[in-house]
Amino acid sequence: MRRALLLSLLLAGCTVGPDYKKPDMPVPGSFNAPNQLQAPLSMPVAESVDLTQWWKQFHDAELESLITRALAQNPDQLTAESRVREAREQEVIAGAKGLPQINAMGNAVHFHSNSNPLGQLSGGQGGGSSGSGGAPSGASGTDLKLYSAGFDATWEIDIFGQVRRSVEAAEAGTEAARWQMRDGEVTLTAEIAADYVSLRADQARLAILDSQVKSQQDALVLIAARARAGFVTQLDVNQQRQLLISTRAERPSLVADMLAMRHAIAVLMGQQPGALDGELDATAPVPPIPPRLPVGLPSDLLRARPDIRMAERKLAQATANVGVAVADLYPKFDLLAALTFTSSHFSSLFSGDSLGEAGVGSITWPMFHGGQVHANIHAKEEEEKQAYYAYQKAVLGGVQNAEDALVRYETEQQRFAALQEGAKTAQASSALALQQYRAGLVMYTSVLQAQSTDLTAEDNLAQSRAALTADLVSLYKALGGGWKDDNIASSPRDADAMFAQ
C-alpha cells in the first residue's frame, strides 16, 4: 500500500501541505454614517475615492513639497525599500534549490621523492641493493605528475514540492515586505502632515497672542492716562500691566513648540533639525477641511490598508511554510553526475582516453528522527494559526481606527461650531466692557475678565481649527491613504545608482 502511494505521488509530482486560500474576514456593511447635524462643516459620505495622495486635497504647495521629499529621503523608508530588495533575493535563493547544482573542478599534483618505494617493493626480493636508504642500484627516486579537470552536478528532484512551497513562502514574504514599506509611507505622510498642521496652528495662536498683546498695550496706555488725570486709581494700572505681563509670558512656549515641529519635520525628511528653519519661518494658515469627504466602506479597508495586506501575506507565507515542513516526511531523490579528465601529462588531459564518467541516483527517506519532523510540522501549524490571529486583529483594528477617527472628526466639528459662536460673543463682550469702562459704568475688573475670556476663546478656536485638520489627517491614515505603487530597484547595483542620484 505504501509503495503504491509512493508511486502515485511520484507520477503526479504532487505538492504536499495545505494550499493557501485567503480567509473571508467579516466586516460591517458601512461605517456609522453621520447625518448633516452631526457633521456640520465636512460631511463624510460612503463613496470610494483614491486617497493615494490625499494631502493634495489641502492645496498647500509647501506641504506637498515636504511630503514628496520625505518619501524619497526618510531613513526608515530607505530601510524598508532595502528589505524589499533583500526579500527578492531570498526568492532567488529559494528557487535555486530546485535547479541542478553544477561545479567545476581542477587539480594539478606534482610529487617528487628521492626514494623509490615502488622499486624497493619490486627489487627487495633479490637482496641485491646498493646506495643509501636501501634504494636499488641505479634508482633516481620518484617523480609523479597528475592533472585532472571536470564537472560534477547534483540535482534534488522536487517530487513533493518542498522547493515549490519554499518559493511560495519567499514570494509571500516579498509581498509582506512590500506592504510593510507601504504602511511606512502611510505613517510617514500622516506624521509630516500632523507636524505641519501643528506648526501652522502654533503660528496662528502666536498671531492671536501678539494681537492681544498689542490690544492690551493700548489699553494700558489709556488706563495710565486716566490715572494721571485722576479718573482712576493706580490699582487699575497695575491690574492691566499684570494682564499684559501674563499674556506675554505665553509667547516663549509657543515659539518653542514651533521650533520643535520644524525639527521634527526636518528629521522625518532625513535632515538635521535646523535645516528647515528658514523654509518654514513664513507664516501660513492651517490647511482647511473639505466640505464633503468620501470615506468608502469598511470592506475597502481590506484592500486599502497596507497593514492588513501585510498581515494577509504573512498568513500566506506561514501556510506555505507548513508545506515545507510536511515535505520532510517524504523521501528525497537526488541525481549525481560527474565528468572528469585525468592524465599524467597536461597535453593529453582532454583526450578521449582521459575521460571518466559517473552517474549515481540516491533516495533518502527519514524513518526515525525522534519526532523531530512531526514536531516541526506542528510548530509551523501553530505559526500559521498565529498569523491568522494577527490578520484577524489587523482587520478588527483597522475598522476600529477608521470608526474612531470618524467619531473624532465629527465631534470636533460640533465643538468647533460651538467655540466659533463663543469666540464671537467673547469678542463683542470685550469691546462692550471697554466702552462701559470708559463711560464709568463698570469697574475695570470687568474689562480684565472680558479681555481674558476673549483671549481664551480665540485661542481655543484656533486649537480646534487645527484639531479638525489633524483629525482629518488621522482619518486619511485610518482609511489607508498615502501609499503608492513602488518602483524599487531590483538589485544592489540599481540601489547604488539610486542612492548616488
Secondary structure, 3 states (H helix, E strand, C coil): CHHHHHHHHHHHCCCCCCCCCCCCCCCCCCCCCCCCCCCCCCEEECCCCCCCCHHHHHCCHHHHHHHHHHHHHCHHHHHHHHHHHHHHHHHHHHHHCCCCEEEEEEEEEEEEECCCHHHHHHHCCCCCCCCHHHCCCCCCCEEEEEEEEEEEEEEEECCCCHHHHHHHHHHHHHHHHHHHHHHHHHHHHHHHHHHHHHHHHHHHHHHHHHHHHHHHHHHHHHHHHHHHCCCCCHHHHHHHHHHHHHHHHCHHHHHHHHHHHHHHHHHHCCCCCCCCCCCCCCCCCCCCCCCEEECCCHHHHHHHCHHHHHHHHHHHHHHHHHHHHHHHHCCEEEEEEEEEEEECCHHHCCCHHHEEEEEEEEEECCCCCCCHHHHHHHHHHHHHHHHHHHHHHHHHHHHHHHHHHHHHHHHHHHHHHHHHHHHHHHHHHHHHHHHHHHCCCCCHHHHHHHHHHHHHHHHHHHHHHHHHHHHHHHHHHHCCCCCCCCCCCCCHHHHHHHHHC
